[in-house]
Amino acid sequence: TDVLCYKNIVTGNIIVGFITYFIVIFIFTNLWEYIYSDSSKLINGYNMEQMIWYVIVTEILWYATGGRKLCRKISDDVKSGNIAYNINKPYSYIGYSLSSHMSEASLRGVLYTVAGMVMGLVLLGPIKDFNLISIPFIVLSVILTLLKFKTFVILLADVKFETLSIIYSTKFCIIS
């Protein structure tokens, strides 16, 4: 029953996420159409279609990674005391947290990419001068960027945790 409840929660979160994503893209599309009232106008070298595609891709990345979800999870574990149980396991808590988050982000990334591309194609049509050969390079770039950023956050958290452990151990030794 717990698994069924968890699946329902995940499904509900995905549905609400898609609704929110569509609303955000719709708002940004109307905003950029208003800003680019003259369709031949360029802002910093970008036309309206390029800017809206840019917004679609950045929102895919934001919704896929869940914003600060990983930091919030680690923070909640520290506040609730669950970190004490997780650190005693024979695996790296940091590695476990990063792996768990990236698996969720990968699934959400695929779902939001499909939804975003369909929405972009319906609203704007295909990107002009886009070459299909560049897709593998774009995917590789996104994956490496996400891994680099998330790894940096985790390593920073690990350094802070180790520093706190050393300070606590030192205080305990001095007091004893």
Disulfide bonds with the S-S distance in Angstrom:
none
